Structure formats: structure tokens, C-alpha cells
Amino acid sequence: MELDLPSWYGLWCTCSVDFDCGLIDGHLIYIMYGWYDHGMLVYGLSLMYLCCNIV
């Protein structure tokens, strides 16, 4: 999945170690992001069931 993100978009990804990706050896990915909306900093949190390559 490709996301069209603005250049000021801050993205951090951490993977938990207790997630079973089935056939793929990976982890659950938590994505937390922050952006400015009319001068106010808003935080959002997305929980994505994706597998990362972190071992």
C-alpha cells in the first residue's frame, strides 16, 4: 500500500514482538502520526495489521 503523504508528515513505526503474521514472519505495526490543522497540532493513531521485516 502506497500513501501519498506531504513532506512535513511525521511517521514513526514500532513493531510488537507478539504478533503472528501467519506464513510471514513479521510483527504488528503501530503507526502514530501528527499534523497541523488550522494552527492546532492534532495526533492520530492507526493500527495496521501488516508484517514488517524486523527480526
mmCIF entry with sequence, helices, sheets and N, C-alpha, C, O atoms, coordinates in Angstrom:
data_MODEL
# 
_entry.id   MODEL 
# 
_entity.id                         1 
_entity.type                       polymer 
_entity.pdbx_number_of_molecules   1 
# 
_entity_poly.entity_id                      1 
_entity_poly.type                           'polypeptide(L)' 
_entity_poly.nstd_linkage                   no 
_entity_poly.nstd_monomer                   no 
_entity_poly.pdbx_seq_one_letter_code       MELDLPSWYGLWCTCSVDFDCGLIDGHLIYIMYGWYDHGMLVYGLSLMYLCCNIV 
_entity_poly.pdbx_seq_one_letter_code_can   MELDLPSWYGLWCTCSVDFDCGLIDGHLIYIMYGWYDHGMLVYGLSLMYLCCNIV 
_entity_poly.pdbx_strand_id                 A 
# 
loop_
_entity_poly_seq.entity_id 
_entity_poly_seq.num 
_entity_poly_seq.mon_id 
_entity_poly_seq.hetero 
1 1  MET n 
1 2  GLU n 
1 3  LEU n 
1 4  ASP n 
1 5  LEU n 
1 6  PRO n 
1 7  SER n 
1 8  TRP n 
1 9  TYR n 
1 10 GLY n 
1 11 LEU n 
1 12 TRP n 
1 13 CYS n 
1 14 THR n 
1 15 CYS n 
1 16 SER n 
1 17 VAL n 
1 18 ASP n 
1 19 PHE n 
1 20 ASP n 
1 21 CYS n 
1 22 GLY n 
1 23 LEU n 
1 24 ILE n 
1 25 ASP n 
1 26 GLY n 
1 27 HIS n 
1 28 LEU n 
1 29 ILE n 
1 30 TYR n 
1 31 ILE n 
1 32 MET n 
1 33 TYR n 
1 34 GLY n 
1 35 TRP n 
1 36 TYR n 
1 37 ASP n 
1 38 HIS n 
1 39 GLY n 
1 40 MET n 
1 41 LEU n 
1 42 VAL n 
1 43 TYR n 
1 44 GLY n 
1 45 LEU n 
1 46 SER n 
1 47 LEU n 
1 48 MET n 
1 49 TYR n 
1 50 LEU n 
1 51 CYS n 
1 52 CYS n 
1 53 ASN n 
1 54 ILE n 
1 55 VAL n 
# 
_struct_asym.id          A 
_struct_asym.entity_id   1 
# 
_struct_sheet.id               AA1 
_struct_sheet.type             ? 
_struct_sheet.number_strands   3 
_struct_sheet.details          ? 
# 
loop_
_struct_sheet_order.sheet_id 
_struct_sheet_order.range_id_1 
_struct_sheet_order.range_id_2 
_struct_sheet_order.offset 
_struct_sheet_order.sense 
AA1 1 2 ? anti-parallel 
AA1 2 3 ? anti-parallel 
# 
loop_
_struct_sheet_range.sheet_id 
_struct_sheet_range.id 
_struct_sheet_range.beg_label_comp_id 
_struct_sheet_range.beg_label_asym_id 
_struct_sheet_range.beg_label_seq_id 
_struct_sheet_range.pdbx_beg_PDB_ins_code 
_struct_sheet_range.end_label_comp_id 
_struct_sheet_range.end_label_asym_id 
_struct_sheet_range.end_label_seq_id 
_struct_sheet_range.pdbx_end_PDB_ins_code 
_struct_sheet_range.beg_auth_comp_id 
_struct_sheet_range.beg_auth_asym_id 
_struct_sheet_range.beg_auth_seq_id 
_struct_sheet_range.end_auth_comp_id 
_struct_sheet_range.end_auth_asym_id 
_struct_sheet_range.end_auth_seq_id 
AA1 1 GLY A 10 ? CYS A 15 ? GLY A 10 CYS A 15 
AA1 2 ILE A 29 ? ASP A 37 ? ILE A 29 ASP A 37 
AA1 3 MET A 40 ? MET A 48 ? MET A 40 MET A 48 
# 
loop_
_atom_site.group_PDB 
_atom_site.id 
_atom_site.type_symbol 
_atom_site.label_atom_id 
_atom_site.label_alt_id 
_atom_site.label_comp_id 
_atom_site.label_asym_id 
_atom_site.label_entity_id 
_atom_site.label_seq_id 
_atom_site.pdbx_PDB_ins_code 
_atom_site.Cartn_x 
_atom_site.Cartn_y 
_atom_site.Cartn_z 
_atom_site.occupancy 
_atom_site.B_iso_or_equiv 
_atom_site.pdbx_formal_charge 
_atom_site.auth_seq_id 
_atom_site.auth_comp_id 
_atom_site.auth_asym_id 
_atom_site.auth_atom_id 
_atom_site.pdbx_PDB_model_num 
ATOM 1   N N  . MET A 1 1  ? 0.837  -1.205  0.000  1.00 0.00 ? 1  MET A N  1 
ATOM 2   C CA . MET A 1 1  ? 0.000  0.000   0.000  1.00 0.00 ? 1  MET A CA 1 
ATOM 3   C C  . MET A 1 1  ? 0.868  1.249   0.000  1.00 0.00 ? 1  MET A C  1 
ATOM 4   O O  . MET A 1 1  ? 1.712  1.429   0.878  1.00 0.00 ? 1  MET A O  1 
ATOM 5   N N  . GLU A 1 2  ? 0.657  2.111   -0.989 1.00 0.00 ? 2  GLU A N  1 
ATOM 6   C CA . GLU A 1 2  ? 1.408  3.363   -1.031 1.00 0.00 ? 2  GLU A CA 1 
ATOM 7   C C  . GLU A 1 2  ? 0.509  4.513   -0.594 1.00 0.00 ? 2  GLU A C  1 
ATOM 8   O O  . GLU A 1 2  ? -0.645 4.611   -1.011 1.00 0.00 ? 2  GLU A O  1 
ATOM 9   N N  . LEU A 1 3  ? 1.056  5.376   0.248  1.00 0.00 ? 3  LEU A N  1 
ATOM 10  C CA . LEU A 1 3  ? 0.300  6.526   0.718  1.00 0.00 ? 3  LEU A CA 1 
ATOM 11  C C  . LEU A 1 3  ? 0.941  7.802   0.196  1.00 0.00 ? 3  LEU A C  1 
ATOM 12  O O  . LEU A 1 3  ? 2.162  7.953   0.228  1.00 0.00 ? 3  LEU A O  1 
ATOM 13  N N  . ASP A 1 4  ? 0.119  8.709   -0.278 1.00 0.00 ? 4  ASP A N  1 
ATOM 14  C CA . ASP A 1 4  ? 0.629  9.984   -0.774 1.00 0.00 ? 4  ASP A CA 1 
ATOM 15  C C  . ASP A 1 4  ? 0.670  10.965  0.383  1.00 0.00 ? 4  ASP A C  1 
ATOM 16  O O  . ASP A 1 4  ? -0.323 11.627  0.685  1.00 0.00 ? 4  ASP A O  1 
ATOM 17  N N  . LEU A 1 5  ? 1.833  11.055  1.030  1.00 0.00 ? 5  LEU A N  1 
ATOM 18  C CA . LEU A 1 5  ? 1.967  11.876  2.223  1.00 0.00 ? 5  LEU A CA 1 
ATOM 19  C C  . LEU A 1 5  ? 2.718  13.163  1.928  1.00 0.00 ? 5  LEU A C  1 
ATOM 20  O O  . LEU A 1 5  ? 3.660  13.165  1.134  1.00 0.00 ? 5  LEU A O  1 
ATOM 21  N N  . PRO A 1 6  ? 2.307  14.269  2.565  1.00 0.00 ? 6  PRO A N  1 
ATOM 22  C CA . PRO A 1 6  ? 3.032  15.535  2.419  1.00 0.00 ? 6  PRO A CA 1 
ATOM 23  C C  . PRO A 1 6  ? 4.417  15.445  3.045  1.00 0.00 ? 6  PRO A C  1 
ATOM 24  O O  . PRO A 1 6  ? 4.662  14.581  3.886  1.00 0.00 ? 6  PRO A O  1 
ATOM 25  N N  . SER A 1 7  ? 5.316  16.322  2.644  1.00 0.00 ? 7  SER A N  1 
ATOM 26  C CA . SER A 1 7  ? 6.708  16.249  3.085  1.00 0.00 ? 7  SER A CA 1 
ATOM 27  C C  . SER A 1 7  ? 6.853  16.489  4.588  1.00 0.00 ? 7  SER A C  1 
ATOM 28  O O  . SER A 1 7  ? 7.823  16.031  5.191  1.00 0.00 ? 7  SER A O  1 
ATOM 29  N N  . TRP A 1 8  ? 5.899  17.204  5.204  1.00 0.00 ? 8  TRP A N  1 
ATOM 30  C CA . TRP A 1 8  ? 6.002  17.509  6.628  1.00 0.00 ? 8  TRP A CA 1 
ATOM 31  C C  . TRP A 1 8  ? 5.372  16.432  7.493  1.00 0.00 ? 8  TRP A C  1 
ATOM 32  O O  . TRP A 1 8  ? 5.271  16.582  8.711  1.00 0.00 ? 8  TRP A O  1 
ATOM 33  N N  . TYR A 1 9  ? 4.952  15.352  6.863  1.00 0.00 ? 9  TYR A N  1 
ATOM 34  C CA . TYR A 1 9  ? 4.254  14.285  7.570  1.00 0.00 ? 9  TYR A CA 1 
ATOM 35  C C  . TYR A 1 9  ? 5.225  13.454  8.386  1.00 0.00 ? 9  TYR A C  1 
ATOM 36  O O  . TYR A 1 9  ? 6.116  12.812  7.831  1.00 0.00 ? 9  TYR A O  1 
ATOM 37  N N  . GLY A 1 10 ? 5.056  13.463  9.711  1.00 0.00 ? 10 GLY A N  1 
ATOM 38  C CA . GLY A 1 10 ? 5.952  12.706  10.581 1.00 0.00 ? 10 GLY A CA 1 
ATOM 39  C C  . GLY A 1 10 ? 5.412  11.305  10.792 1.00 0.00 ? 10 GLY A C  1 
ATOM 40  O O  . GLY A 1 10 ? 4.250  11.131  11.157 1.00 0.00 ? 10 GLY A O  1 
ATOM 41  N N  . LEU A 1 11 ? 6.251  10.307  10.563 1.00 0.00 ? 11 LEU A N  1 
ATOM 42  C CA . LEU A 1 11 ? 5.787  8.929   10.660 1.00 0.00 ? 11 LEU A CA 1 
ATOM 43  C C  . LEU A 1 11 ? 6.736  8.069   11.483 1.00 0.00 ? 11 LEU A C  1 
ATOM 44  O O  . LEU A 1 11 ? 7.933  8.014   11.205 1.00 0.00 ? 11 LEU A O  1 
ATOM 45  N N  . TRP A 1 12 ? 6.196  7.399   12.496 1.00 0.00 ? 12 TRP A N  1 
ATOM 46  C CA . TRP A 1 12 ? 7.017  6.517   13.309 1.00 0.00 ? 12 TRP A CA 1 
ATOM 47  C C  . TRP A 1 12 ? 6.381  5.141   13.328 1.00 0.00 ? 12 TRP A C  1 
ATOM 48  O O  . TRP A 1 12 ? 5.164  5.013   13.464 1.00 0.00 ? 12 TRP A O  1 
ATOM 49  N N  . CYS A 1 13 ? 7.184  4.136   13.194 1.00 0.00 ? 13 CYS A N  1 
ATOM 50  C CA . CYS A 1 13 ? 6.644  2.782   13.190 1.00 0.00 ? 13 CYS A CA 1 
ATOM 51  C C  . CYS A 1 13 ? 7.358  1.923   14.216 1.00 0.00 ? 13 CYS A C  1 
ATOM 52  O O  . CYS A 1 13 ? 8.586  1.837   14.223 1.00 0.00 ? 13 CYS A O  1 
ATOM 53  N N  . THR A 1 14 ? 6.587  1.292   15.077 1.00 0.00 ? 14 THR A N  1 
ATOM 54  C CA . THR A 1 14 ? 7.167  0.345   16.025 1.00 0.00 ? 14 THR A CA 1 
ATOM 55  C C  . THR A 1 14 ? 6.447  -0.985  15.880 1.00 0.00 ? 14 THR A C  1 
ATOM 56  O O  . THR A 1 14 ? 5.236  -1.025  15.663 1.00 0.00 ? 14 THR A O  1 
ATOM 57  N N  . CYS A 1 15 ? 7.182  -2.052  15.998 1.00 0.00 ? 15 CYS A N  1 
ATOM 58  C CA . CYS A 1 15 ? 6.592  -3.367  15.823 1.00 0.00 ? 15 CYS A CA 1 
ATOM 59  C C  . CYS A 1 15 ? 6.590  -4.125  17.142 1.00 0.00 ? 15 CYS A C  1 
ATOM 60  O O  . CYS A 1 15 ? 7.605  -4.198  17.836 1.00 0.00 ? 15 CYS A O  1 
ATOM 61  N N  . SER A 1 16 ? 5.448  -4.682  17.473 1.00 0.00 ? 16 SER A N  1 
ATOM 62  C CA . SER A 1 16 ? 5.385  -5.516  18.664 1.00 0.00 ? 16 SER A CA 1 
ATOM 63  C C  . SER A 1 16 ? 5.951  -6.891  18.336 1.00 0.00 ? 16 SER A C  1 
ATOM 64  O O  . SER A 1 16 ? 5.977  -7.290  17.172 1.00 0.00 ? 16 SER A O  1 
ATOM 65  N N  . VAL A 1 17 ? 6.399  -7.608  19.340 1.00 0.00 ? 17 VAL A N  1 
ATOM 66  C CA . VAL A 1 17 ? 7.070  -8.880  19.102 1.00 0.00 ? 17 VAL A CA 1 
ATOM 67  C C  . VAL A 1 17 ? 6.126  -10.065 19.270 1.00 0.00 ? 17 VAL A C  1 
ATOM 68  O O  . VAL A 1 17 ? 6.522  -11.210 19.052 1.00 0.00 ? 17 VAL A O  1 
ATOM 69  N N  . ASP A 1 18 ? 4.884  -9.796  19.655 1.00 0.00 ? 18 ASP A N  1 
ATOM 70  C CA . ASP A 1 18 ? 3.959  -10.882 19.959 1.00 0.00 ? 18 ASP A CA 1 
ATOM 71  C C  . ASP A 1 18 ? 2.824  -10.993 18.952 1.00 0.00 ? 18 ASP A C  1 
ATOM 72  O O  . ASP A 1 18 ? 1.701  -11.346 19.313 1.00 0.00 ? 18 ASP A O  1 
ATOM 73  N N  . PHE A 1 19 ? 3.111  -10.695 17.702 1.00 0.00 ? 19 PHE A N  1 
ATOM 74  C CA . PHE A 1 19 ? 2.084  -10.765 16.677 1.00 0.00 ? 19 PHE A CA 1 
ATOM 75  C C  . PHE A 1 19 ? 2.380  -11.869 15.678 1.00 0.00 ? 19 PHE A C  1 
ATOM 76  O O  . PHE A 1 19 ? 3.497  -11.980 15.175 1.00 0.00 ? 19 PHE A O  1 
ATOM 77  N N  . ASP A 1 20 ? 1.374  -12.683 15.394 1.00 0.00 ? 20 ASP A N  1 
ATOM 78  C CA . ASP A 1 20 ? 1.549  -13.799 14.470 1.00 0.00 ? 20 ASP A CA 1 
ATOM 79  C C  . ASP A 1 20 ? 1.066  -13.400 13.086 1.00 0.00 ? 20 ASP A C  1 
ATOM 80  O O  . ASP A 1 20 ? -0.123 -13.161 12.878 1.00 0.00 ? 20 ASP A O  1 
ATOM 81  N N  . CYS A 1 21 ? 1.994  -13.328 12.141 1.00 0.00 ? 21 CYS A N  1 
ATOM 82  C CA . CYS A 1 21 ? 1.646  -12.942 10.779 1.00 0.00 ? 21 CYS A CA 1 
ATOM 83  C C  . CYS A 1 21 ? 1.304  -14.148 9.920  1.00 0.00 ? 21 CYS A C  1 
ATOM 84  O O  . CYS A 1 21 ? 1.148  -14.026 8.705  1.00 0.00 ? 21 CYS A O  1 
ATOM 85  N N  . GLY A 1 22 ? 1.188  -15.307 10.544 1.00 0.00 ? 22 GLY A N  1 
ATOM 86  C CA . GLY A 1 22 ? 0.841  -16.496 9.786  1.00 0.00 ? 22 GLY A CA 1 
ATOM 87  C C  . GLY A 1 22 ? 2.042  -17.035 9.024  1.00 0.00 ? 22 GLY A C  1 
ATOM 88  O O  . GLY A 1 22 ? 3.042  -17.425 9.627  1.00 0.00 ? 22 GLY A O  1 
ATOM 89  N N  . LEU A 1 23 ? 1.944  -17.058 7.693  1.00 0.00 ? 23 LEU A N  1 
ATOM 90  C CA . LEU A 1 23 ? 3.021  -17.598 6.868  1.00 0.00 ? 23 LEU A CA 1 
ATOM 91  C C  . LEU A 1 23 ? 4.224  -16.674 6.825  1.00 0.00 ? 23 LEU A C  1 
ATOM 92  O O  . LEU A 1 23 ? 5.337  -17.109 6.530  1.00 0.00 ? 23 LEU A O  1 
ATOM 93  N N  . ILE A 1 24 ? 4.001  -15.390 7.120  1.00 0.00 ? 24 ILE A N  1 
ATOM 94  C CA . ILE A 1 24 ? 5.083  -14.415 7.060  1.00 0.00 ? 24 ILE A CA 1 
ATOM 95  C C  . ILE A 1 24 ? 5.586  -14.120 8.467  1.00 0.00 ? 24 ILE A C  1 
ATOM 96  O O  . ILE A 1 24 ? 4.792  -13.870 9.373  1.00 0.00 ? 24 ILE A O  1 
ATOM 97  N N  . ASP A 1 25 ? 6.897  -14.148 8.652  1.00 0.00 ? 25 ASP A N  1 
ATOM 98  C CA . ASP A 1 25 ? 7.477  -13.870 9.959  1.00 0.00 ? 25 ASP A CA 1 
ATOM 99  C C  . ASP A 1 25 ? 7.632  -12.366 10.125 1.00 0.00 ? 25 ASP A C  1 
ATOM 100 O O  . ASP A 1 25 ? 8.609  -11.775 9.666  1.00 0.00 ? 25 ASP A O  1 
ATOM 101 N N  . GLY A 1 26 ? 6.659  -11.758 10.785 1.00 0.00 ? 26 GLY A N  1 
ATOM 102 C CA . GLY A 1 26 ? 6.704  -10.308 10.941 1.00 0.00 ? 26 GLY A CA 1 
ATOM 103 C C  . GLY A 1 26 ? 6.043  -9.886  12.236 1.00 0.00 ? 26 GLY A C  1 
ATOM 104 O O  . GLY A 1 26 ? 5.886  -10.701 13.145 1.00 0.00 ? 26 GLY A O  1 
ATOM 105 N N  . HIS A 1 27 ? 5.657  -8.639  12.334 1.00 0.00 ? 27 HIS A N  1 
ATOM 106 C CA . HIS A 1 27 ? 5.091  -8.114  13.562 1.00 0.00 ? 27 HIS A CA 1 
ATOM 107 C C  . HIS A 1 27 ? 3.936  -7.168  13.265 1.00 0.00 ? 27 HIS A C  1 
ATOM 108 O O  . HIS A 1 27 ? 3.759  -6.707  12.137 1.00 0.00 ? 27 HIS A O  1 
ATOM 109 N N  . LEU A 1 28 ? 3.171  -6.895  14.287 1.00 0.00 ? 28 LEU A N  1 
ATOM 110 C CA . LEU A 1 28 ? 2.094  -5.918  14.174 1.00 0.00 ? 28 LEU A CA 1 
ATOM 111 C C  . LEU A 1 28 ? 2.687  -4.514  14.162 1.00 0.00 ? 28 LEU A C  1 
ATOM 112 O O  . LEU A 1 28 ? 3.530  -4.181  14.995 1.00 0.00 ? 28 LEU A O  1 
ATOM 113 N N  . ILE A 1 29 ? 2.247  -3.702  13.225 1.00 0.00 ? 29 ILE A N  1 
ATOM 114 C CA . ILE A 1 29 ? 2.814  -2.370  13.067 1.00 0.00 ? 29 ILE A CA 1 
ATOM 115 C C  . ILE A 1 29 ? 1.852  -1.299  13.581 1.00 0.00 ? 29 ILE A C  1 
ATOM 116 O O  . ILE A 1 29 ? 0.707  -1.203  13.139 1.00 0.00 ? 29 ILE A O  1 
ATOM 117 N N  . TYR A 1 30 ? 2.345  -0.505  14.518 1.00 0.00 ? 30 TYR A N  1 
ATOM 118 C CA . TYR A 1 30 ? 1.574  0.629   15.001 1.00 0.00 ? 30 TYR A CA 1 
ATOM 119 C C  . TYR A 1 30 ? 2.122  1.886   14.330 1.00 0.00 ? 30 TYR A C  1 
ATOM 120 O O  . TYR A 1 30 ? 3.329  2.126   14.357 1.00 0.00 ? 30 TYR A O  1 
ATOM 121 N N  . ILE A 1 31 ? 1.257  2.678   13.736 1.00 0.00 ? 31 ILE A N  1 
ATOM 122 C CA . ILE A 1 31 ? 1.711  3.915   13.103 1.00 0.00 ? 31 ILE A CA 1 
ATOM 123 C C  . ILE A 1 31 ? 1.075  5.106   13.819 1.00 0.00 ? 31 ILE A C  1 
ATOM 124 O O  . ILE A 1 31 ? -0.148 5.230   13.883 1.00 0.00 ? 31 ILE A O  1 
ATOM 125 N N  . MET A 1 32 ? 1.935  5.981   14.357 1.00 0.00 ? 32 MET A N  1 
ATOM 126 C CA . MET A 1 32 ? 1.424  7.180   15.018 1.00 0.00 ? 32 MET A CA 1 
ATOM 127 C C  . MET A 1 32 ? 1.892  8.400   14.251 1.00 0.00 ? 32 MET A C  1 
ATOM 128 O O  . MET A 1 32 ? 3.062  8.497   13.878 1.00 0.00 ? 32 MET A O  1 
ATOM 129 N N  . TYR A 1 33 ? 0.979  9.333   14.014 1.00 0.00 ? 33 TYR A N  1 
ATOM 130 C CA . TYR A 1 33 ? 1.329  10.482  13.200 1.00 0.00 ? 33 TYR A CA 1 
ATOM 131 C C  . TYR A 1 33 ? 0.722  11.756  13.775 1.00 0.00 ? 33 TYR A C  1 
ATOM 132 O O  . TYR A 1 33 ? -0.279 11.717  14.491 1.00 0.00 ? 33 TYR A O  1 
ATOM 133 N N  . GLY A 1 34 ? 1.343  12.879  13.450 1.00 0.00 ? 34 GLY A N  1 
ATOM 134 C CA . GLY A 1 34 ? 0.839  14.165  13.905 1.00 0.00 ? 34 GLY A CA 1 
ATOM 135 C C  . GLY A 1 34 ? 0.819  15.142  12.751 1.00 0.00 ? 34 GLY A C  1 
ATOM 136 O O  . GLY A 1 34 ? 1.694  15.104  11.886 1.00 0.00 ? 34 GLY A O  1 
ATOM 137 N N  . TRP A 1 35 ? -0.175 16.021  12.731 1.00 0.00 ? 35 TRP A N  1 
ATOM 138 C CA . TRP A 1 35 ? -0.234 17.021  11.677 1.00 0.00 ? 35 TRP A CA 1 
ATOM 139 C C  . TRP A 1 35 ? -0.879 18.296  12.206 1.00 0.00 ? 35 TRP A C  1 
ATOM 140 O O  . TRP A 1 35 ? -1.565 18.275  13.228 1.00 0.00 ? 35 TRP A O  1 
ATOM 141 N N  . TYR A 1 36 ? -0.656 19.398  11.510 1.00 0.00 ? 36 TYR A N  1 
ATOM 142 C CA . TYR A 1 36 ? -1.223 20.674  11.917 1.00 0.00 ? 36 TYR A CA 1 
ATOM 143 C C  . TYR A 1 36 ? -2.506 20.963  11.147 1.00 0.00 ? 36 TYR A C  1 
ATOM 144 O O  . TYR A 1 36 ? -2.539 20.881  9.919  1.00 0.00 ? 36 TYR A O  1 
ATOM 145 N N  . ASP A 1 37 ? -3.563 21.302  11.885 1.00 0.00 ? 37 ASP A N  1 
ATOM 146 C CA . ASP A 1 37 ? -4.828 21.651  11.262 1.00 0.00 ? 37 ASP A CA 1 
ATOM 147 C C  . ASP A 1 37 ? -5.268 23.010  11.786 1.00 0.00 ? 37 ASP A C  1 
ATOM 148 O O  . ASP A 1 37 ? -5.702 23.124  12.932 1.00 0.00 ? 37 ASP A O  1 
ATOM 149 N N  . HIS A 1 38 ? -5.158 24.042  10.951 1.00 0.00 ? 38 HIS A N  1 
ATOM 150 C CA . HIS A 1 38 ? -5.522 25.414  11.318 1.00 0.00 ? 38 HIS A CA 1 
ATOM 151 C C  . HIS A 1 38 ? -4.766 25.875  12.563 1.00 0.00 ? 38 HIS A C  1 
ATOM 152 O O  . HIS A 1 38 ? -5.345 26.498  13.453 1.00 0.00 ? 38 HIS A O  1 
ATOM 153 N N  . GLY A 1 39 ? -3.461 25.565  12.620 1.00 0.00 ? 39 GLY A N  1 
ATOM 154 C CA . GLY A 1 39 ? -2.630 26.033  13.717 1.00 0.00 ? 39 GLY A CA 1 
ATOM 155 C C  . GLY A 1 39 ? -2.671 25.141  14.948 1.00 0.00 ? 39 GLY A C  1 
ATOM 156 O O  . GLY A 1 39 ? -1.961 25.396  15.920 1.00 0.00 ? 39 GLY A O  1 
ATOM 157 N N  . MET A 1 40 ? -3.497 24.095  14.917 1.00 0.00 ? 40 MET A N  1 
ATOM 158 C CA . MET A 1 40 ? -3.578 23.220  16.075 1.00 0.00 ? 40 MET A CA 1 
ATOM 159 C C  . MET A 1 40 ? -2.980 21.859  15.738 1.00 0.00 ? 40 MET A C  1 
ATOM 160 O O  . MET A 1 40 ? -3.303 21.262  14.711 1.00 0.00 ? 40 MET A O  1 
ATOM 161 N N  . LEU A 1 41 ? -2.113 21.382  16.608 1.00 0.00 ? 41 LEU A N  1 
ATOM 162 C CA . LEU A 1 41 ? -1.472 20.099  16.376 1.00 0.00 ? 41 LEU A CA 1 
ATOM 163 C C  . LEU A 1 41 ? -2.414 18.966  16.775 1.00 0.00 ? 41 LEU A C  1 
ATOM 164 O O  . LEU A 1 41 ? -2.874 18.879  17.914 1.00 0.00 ? 41 LEU A O  1 
ATOM 165 N N  . VAL A 1 42 ? -2.680 18.116  15.811 1.00 0.00 ? 42 VAL A N  1 
ATOM 166 C CA . VAL A 1 42 ? -3.600 17.005  16.041 1.00 0.00 ? 42 VAL A CA 1 
ATOM 167 C C  . VAL A 1 42 ? -2.836 15.690  15.931 1.00 0.00 ? 42 VAL A C  1 
ATOM 168 O O  . VAL A 1 42 ? -2.007 15.513  15.038 1.00 0.00 ? 42 VAL A O  1 
ATOM 169 N N  . TYR A 1 43 ? -3.120 14.783  16.838 1.00 0.00 ? 43 TYR A N  1 
ATOM 170 C CA . TYR A 1 43 ? -2.455 13.484  16.795 1.00 0.00 ? 43 TYR A CA 1 
ATOM 171 C C  . TYR A 1 43 ? -3.433 12.392  16.375 1.00 0.00 ? 43 TYR A C  1 
ATOM 172 O O  . TYR A 1 43 ? -4.602 12.397  16.761 1.00 0.00 ? 43 TYR A O  1 
ATOM 173 N N  . GLY A 1 44 ? -2.929 11.462  15.581 1.00 0.00 ? 44 GLY A N  1 
ATOM 174 C CA . GLY A 1 44 ? -3.757 10.334  15.172 1.00 0.00 ? 44 GLY A CA 1 
ATOM 175 C C  . GLY A 1 44 ? -2.990 9.048   15.382 1.00 0.00 ? 44 GLY A C  1 
ATOM 176 O O  . GLY A 1 44 ? -1.759 9.032   15.385 1.00 0.00 ? 44 GLY A O  1 
ATOM 177 N N  . LEU A 1 45 ? -3.730 7.976   15.557 1.00 0.00 ? 45 LEU A N  1 
ATOM 178 C CA . LEU A 1 45 ? -3.098 6.676   15.750 1.00 0.00 ? 45 LEU A CA 1 
ATOM 179 C C  . LEU A 1 45 ? -3.779 5.634   14.872 1.00 0.00 ? 45 LEU A C  1 
ATOM 180 O O  . LEU A 1 45 ? -4.994 5.448   14.936 1.00 0.00 ? 45 LEU A O  1 
ATOM 181 N N  . SER A 1 46 ? -2.988 4.965   14.063 1.00 0.00 ? 46 SER A N  1 
ATOM 182 C CA . SER A 1 46 ? -3.542 3.924   13.210 1.00 0.00 ? 46 SER A CA 1 
ATOM 183 C C  . SER A 1 46 ? -2.940 2.581   13.590 1.00 0.00 ? 46 SER A C  1 
ATOM 184 O O  . SER A 1 46 ? -1.737 2.471   13.823 1.00 0.00 ? 46 SER A O  1 
ATOM 185 N N  . LEU A 1 47 ? -3.780 1.572   13.651 1.00 0.00 ? 47 LEU A N  1 
ATOM 186 C CA . LEU A 1 47 ? -3.320 0.230   13.952 1.00 0.00 ? 47 LEU A CA 1 
ATOM 187 C C  . LEU A 1 47 ? -3.422 -0.599  12.682 1.00 0.00 ? 47 LEU A C  1 
ATOM 188 O O  . LEU A 1 47 ? -4.520 -0.890  12.208 1.00 0.00 ? 47 LEU A O  1 
ATOM 189 N N  . MET A 1 48 ? -2.271 -0.979  12.134 1.00 0.00 ? 48 MET A N  1 
ATOM 190 C CA . MET A 1 48 ? -2.264 -1.674  10.861 1.00 0.00 ? 48 MET A CA 1 
ATOM 191 C C  . MET A 1 48 ? -1.768 -3.102  11.034 1.00 0.00 ? 48 MET A C  1 
ATOM 192 O O  . MET A 1 48 ? -0.703 -3.328  11.607 1.00 0.00 ? 48 MET A O  1 
ATOM 193 N N  . TYR A 1 49 ? -2.542 -4.068  10.538 1.00 0.00 ? 49 TYR A N  1 
ATOM 194 C CA . TYR A 1 49 ? -2.137 -5.463  10.625 1.00 0.00 ? 49 TYR A CA 1 
ATOM 195 C C  . TYR A 1 49 ? -1.246 -5.791  9.438  1.00 0.00 ? 49 TYR A C  1 
ATOM 196 O O  . TYR A 1 49 ? -1.655 -6.468  8.495  1.00 0.00 ? 49 TYR A O  1 
ATOM 197 N N  . LEU A 1 50 ? -0.031 -5.299  9.512  1.00 0.00 ? 50 LEU A N  1 
ATOM 198 C CA . LEU A 1 50 ? 0.944  -5.519  8.458  1.00 0.00 ? 50 LEU A CA 1 
ATOM 199 C C  . LEU A 1 50 ? 2.143  -6.254  9.025  1.00 0.00 ? 50 LEU A C  1 
ATOM 200 O O  . LEU A 1 50 ? 2.350  -6.285  10.238 1.00 0.00 ? 50 LEU A O  1 
ATOM 201 N N  . CYS A 1 51 ? 2.924  -6.842  8.146  1.00 0.00 ? 51 CYS A N  1 
ATOM 202 C CA . CYS A 1 51 ? 4.123  -7.539  8.588  1.00 0.00 ? 51 CYS A CA 1 
ATOM 203 C C  . CYS A 1 51 ? 5.358  -6.754  8.156  1.00 0.00 ? 51 CYS A C  1 
ATOM 204 O O  . CYS A 1 51 ? 5.487  -6.356  6.998  1.00 0.00 ? 51 CYS A O  1 
ATOM 205 N N  . CYS A 1 52 ? 6.255  -6.543  9.104  1.00 0.00 ? 52 CYS A N  1 
ATOM 206 C CA . CYS A 1 52 ? 7.483  -5.847  8.765  1.00 0.00 ? 52 CYS A CA 1 
ATOM 207 C C  . CYS A 1 52 ? 8.638  -6.845  8.761  1.00 0.00 ? 52 CYS A C  1 
ATOM 208 O O  . CYS A 1 52 ? 8.490  -7.974  9.230  1.00 0.00 ? 52 CYS A O  1 
ATOM 209 N N  . ASN A 1 53 ? 9.764  -6.436  8.242  1.00 0.00 ? 53 ASN A N  1 
ATOM 210 C CA . ASN A 1 53 ? 10.908 -7.330  8.103  1.00 0.00 ? 53 ASN A CA 1 
ATOM 211 C C  . ASN A 1 53 ? 11.843 -7.301  9.302  1.00 0.00 ? 53 ASN A C  1 
ATOM 212 O O  . ASN A 1 53 ? 12.921 -7.895  9.269  1.00 0.00 ? 53 ASN A O  1 
ATOM 213 N N  . ILE A 1 54 ? 11.430 -6.609  10.360 1.00 0.00 ? 54 ILE A N  1 
ATOM 214 C CA . ILE A 1 54 ? 12.273 -6.524  11.549 1.00 0.00 ? 54 ILE A CA 1 
ATOM 215 C C  . ILE A 1 54 ? 12.296 -7.872  12.256 1.00 0.00 ? 54 ILE A C  1 
ATOM 216 O O  . ILE A 1 54 ? 11.248 -8.437  12.571 1.00 0.00 ? 54 ILE A O  1 
ATOM 217 N N  . VAL A 1 55 ? 13.484 -8.376  12.499 1.00 0.00 ? 55 VAL A N  1 
ATOM 218 C CA . VAL A 1 55 ? 13.607 -9.683  13.149 1.00 0.00 ? 55 VAL A CA 1 
ATOM 219 C C  . VAL A 1 55 ? 14.205 -9.506  14.548 1.00 0.00 ? 55 VAL A C  1 
ATOM 220 O O  . VAL A 1 55 ? 14.393 -10.486 15.268 1.00 0.00 ? 55 VAL A O  1 
# 
